[in-house]
Structure formats: C-alpha cells, structure tokens
Amino acid sequence: MRKLRVWDLPTRLFHWLLPVLIIGLWYTGTQGSLMLEWHFYLGYALIALIVFRLLWGIVGSRSARFSDFLYGPKTVWHYVRHWLRPQAAYLGHNPIGGWMTVVMLVMLATTAITGLFANDDIFMSGPLASEVSYATQREMTGLHKWLFDGLLVLISLHVLAIVMYWLVRRENLLSPMITGRKQINGPQESDEIRFASLTLAAVLLAICGLAVWWVFVYWF
C-alpha cells in the first residue's frame, strides 16, 4: 500500500468552500429581507466557483479533469454490480463518484442561475429579473427554491455514500480530500499524478470572480 498525491489544492479548496457557501446561502435565504443582499453576494461567489471548477476540469490536474473520471455506461454498471467485491483502485473519482460530481455541478449551476431571475415581490430581485416577464420571475423563484431543496437531498446522499464506503468497503474517501493523499494498493510509478500550476489556478479563479462581479453587480 502506498499513499499518492491525488487531489490538488484547488480541487480540495473547491470541495470545502462549497459547503461553506451552501450553508451561508441557506441561512441568508431564511432570514428575511435583512440578509437577502448577502444571499445574492454568496450566490455570485458560488457562480464564480462553479465556472472555475468547469475550467479546472479542462485545464487542471489530471485527477480534476472530466476526461479522467467520466466513465462509460459499461464501466459504471460493472462497478455498481461488483461494488461489494474488491476492485481495482481508482486514483481519482470512481465511476459513480465521477458522475455524481457532474450531477452536483449541474444542480448547483441550475440553482444559481434560476436565482438570478428570482423575485421575492417585496425587497429584492435577481439581477436578471427585469429581463424576463413577471410570470417567468415567479416560475424561476419557485424553481430556485425547489432546486435548492433537491441540492440538500444530493448533499445528504453524498454524505451517506461516504459513510457507506467507510463502513462496508473500509474505504476512507474523506481523508484524501483533506490531505490530498490517497492510499492505493500497488500502483505503478506511471500512476503518479502531475499537478497543474497553482499560479494558473489562482489566475483562473481571479478571472472568474472578477467576471461574475462585473457582469452581475456592475453591468446589470
């Protein structure tokens, strides 16, 4: 058994910033008008983070790239059928985890986008609400709330999966996302993951943040 560096710092920071933002969005969204402005600011931060993760999934480290962890139906089905049996270790996401990551990103993005068109009819409206009809605003507001509830369900399933992997397969999925290192049984030297530049990650994140701020705060 060896411990290999699997998750780079940008991927881990993204993973842990998400629950912080989601908790903040949930809290500010339930405290009435006094916190709605902060709710929008946190939403903008979430959009910037999602855009960064999409870009990092293309140009980032090997384990962060979508091409590395999106497996075909046959591989996914084989993994599911033999979940209780010992299987070859995956350096990054396993076939289920890879697609769960995509579903989570899509749900996050859709929730955030619908919030841009939302209107609470009292104090605040999204920066794009004026671009659509009032009926659409109401539909988007309802959909935004429904999607956020669905997002909470997905997060609960994610936590349950981590627990099940630990209890049933004795596989610790949490520690590698903290330390960046994963215990692998007998990997070859060629399996070492080459990480992308942290400078590149910082530049991408800064561009994403500035672009989102300019578009939704200054432009609209």
C-alpha positions in Angstrom: 0.0 0.0 0.0 1.3 3.4 -0.9 0.0 6.9 -0.4 0.0 9.0 -3.6 -0.9 12.7 -4.1 -4.2 12.6 -5.8 -6.1 15.8 -5.1 -4.5 19.2 -5.8 -5.1 22.2 -3.6 -7.6 24.0 -5.9 -9.8 20.9 -6.1 -9.8 20.5 -2.3 -10.5 24.1 -1.7 -13.4 24.0 -4.1 -14.7 20.9 -2.3 -14.6 22.6 1.1 -15.7 26.1 0.1 -18.9 24.6 -1.4 -20.5 23.5 1.9 -19.5 26.9 3.5 -21.2 28.8 0.7 -24.3 26.5 0.7 -24.7 26.8 4.5 -24.4 30.6 4.1 -26.9 30.6 1.3 -29.3 28.5 3.2 -29.0 30.8 6.3 -29.3 34.1 4.4 -32.2 32.8 2.4 -34.2 32.0 5.5 -33.6 35.2 7.5 -35.9 37.6 5.6 -35.0 40.9 3.9 -32.2 41.8 6.2 -29.9 39.0 4.8 -31.1 38.9 1.2 -28.3 41.1 -0.1 -25.8 38.8 1.4 -27.7 35.9 -0.2 -27.0 37.4 -3.6 -23.4 38.1 -2.9 -22.9 34.5 -1.8 -24.7 33.3 -4.9 -22.3 35.3 -7.1 -19.4 33.7 -5.2 -20.9 30.3 -5.9 -21.3 31.0 -9.6 -17.6 32.1 -9.8 -16.6 28.9 -8.0 -18.6 26.8 -10.4 -17.2 28.5 -13.5 -13.7 28.0 -12.1 -14.4 24.3 -11.5 -15.6 23.8 -15.0 -12.5 25.4 -16.4 -10.3 23.5 -14.0 -12.0 20.3 -15.2 -10.5 21.0 -18.6 -7.0 22.5 -17.9 -6.4 21.4 -14.3 -4.6 18.5 -12.8 -5.2 15.0 -14.2 -7.5 13.9 -11.3 -9.5 17.1 -11.6 -10.2 16.8 -15.4 -13.6 15.5 -16.5 -11.8 13.3 -19.1 -10.2 11.4 -16.2 -13.3 10.4 -14.2 -16.2 10.3 -16.6 -16.6 6.6 -17.5 -18.9 5.0 -20.0 -22.1 3.1 -19.0 -20.4 -0.3 -19.2 -17.7 0.6 -16.7 -20.2 2.3 -14.4 -22.5 -0.7 -14.5 -19.7 -3.1 -13.8 -18.5 -1.0 -10.9 -22.1 -0.9 -9.4 -22.6 -4.7 -9.9 -19.4 -5.6 -8.1 -19.4 -2.8 -5.5 -19.2 -5.2 -2.6 -16.2 -7.0 -4.1 -12.6 -5.9 -4.1 -11.9 -3.9 -7.3 -9.0 -2.1 -8.8 -8.5 1.2 -7.1 -9.1 4.5 -8.9 -6.7 7.2 -8.3 -9.3 9.9 -8.6 -13.1 9.6 -8.6 -14.5 6.2 -9.1 -17.1 5.7 -11.8 -20.0 6.6 -9.5 -18.3 9.5 -7.8 -17.3 11.0 -11.2 -20.9 11.2 -12.4 -22.1 12.3 -9.0 -19.7 15.3 -9.3 -21.2 16.2 -12.7 -24.8 15.9 -11.3 -23.8 18.1 -8.3 -22.3 20.8 -10.6 -25.3 20.8 -12.8 -27.7 21.1 -9.8 -25.5 23.9 -8.3 -25.4 25.8 -11.6 -29.1 25.5 -12.3 -30.0 26.6 -8.8 -27.7 29.6 -9.0 -29.0 30.6 -12.5 -32.6 30.4 -11.5 -31.8 32.7 -8.5 -30.6 35.4 -10.9 -34.2 35.7 -12.2 -35.9 35.3 -8.9 -38.2 38.0 -7.3 -39.4 37.9 -3.8 -42.1 40.6 -4.5 -41.1 42.7 -1.6 -37.5 43.8 -1.3 -35.1 42.1 -3.6 -35.0 40.7 -7.1 -32.2 38.9 -9.1 -30.0 41.0 -11.4 -31.6 39.4 -14.5 -35.2 39.5 -13.2 -36.0 42.6 -15.2 -35.0 40.8 -18.4 -38.0 38.4 -18.2 -41.7 38.7 -17.6 -43.3 38.7 -14.1 -44.7 35.3 -14.7 -41.3 33.9 -15.5 -39.9 35.6 -12.4 -42.4 33.7 -10.3 -41.7 30.4 -12.0 -37.9 30.9 -11.5 -38.5 31.8 -7.9 -40.4 28.6 -7.3 -37.9 26.5 -9.3 -35.0 28.1 -7.4 -36.5 27.0 -4.0 -37.3 23.5 -5.3 -33.8 23.1 -6.8 -32.2 24.1 -3.5 -34.2 21.5 -1.7 -33.1 19.0 -4.2 -29.5 20.1 -3.7 -29.8 19.4 0.0 -31.0 15.9 -0.8 -28.0 15.3 -3.1 -25.7 16.5 -0.4 -27.3 14.1 2.1 -26.8 11.3 -0.4 -23.2 12.3 -0.8 -22.6 12.2 3.0 -24.4 8.8 3.2 -22.2 7.4 0.4 -19.0 8.5 2.3 -20.3 6.7 5.4 -21.2 3.6 3.4 -17.8 3.4 1.7 -16.2 3.5 5.2 -18.5 1.0 6.9 -18.9 -1.5 4.1 -15.8 -1.2 1.9 -13.4 0.2 4.6 -12.5 2.9 2.1 -11.8 6.4 3.5 -13.0 9.0 1.0 -12.8 11.9 3.4 -9.2 11.9 4.4 -7.8 12.2 0.8 -9.9 15.3 0.2 -8.3 16.9 3.3 -4.7 15.8 2.9 -4.6 15.3 -0.9 -3.2 11.9 -0.5 -4.9 8.6 -1.1 -3.8 5.1 -0.1 -3.5 2.9 -3.2 -2.7 -0.8 -3.4 0.3 -1.4 -5.6 0.3 1.5 -8.1 2.9 1.8 -10.7 5.2 4.8 -10.9 3.4 5.9 -14.1 0.3 6.3 -12.0 1.8 9.4 -10.3 -0.5 12.4 -10.9 1.2 15.5 -12.3 -0.5 18.6 -10.8 -1.3 21.7 -12.7 0.2 25.0 -11.7 -1.2 26.8 -8.6 -0.5 30.1 -10.4 -2.8 29.0 -13.2 -5.5 28.1 -10.7 -5.1 31.5 -8.9 -5.3 33.4 -12.2 -8.4 31.4 -13.3 -10.1 31.9 -10.0 -9.4 35.7 -10.1 -10.7 36.0 -13.6 -13.9 34.1 -12.8 -14.5 36.2 -9.7 -13.9 39.5 -11.5 -16.0 38.4 -14.5 -19.0 37.4 -12.3 -18.8 40.5 -10.2 -18.6 42.8 -13.3 -21.5 41.1 -15.1 -24.0 40.8 -12.2 -23.0 43.7 -10.0 -21.9 46.4 -12.3 -23.4 45.5 -15.7 -26.9 44.6 -14.5 
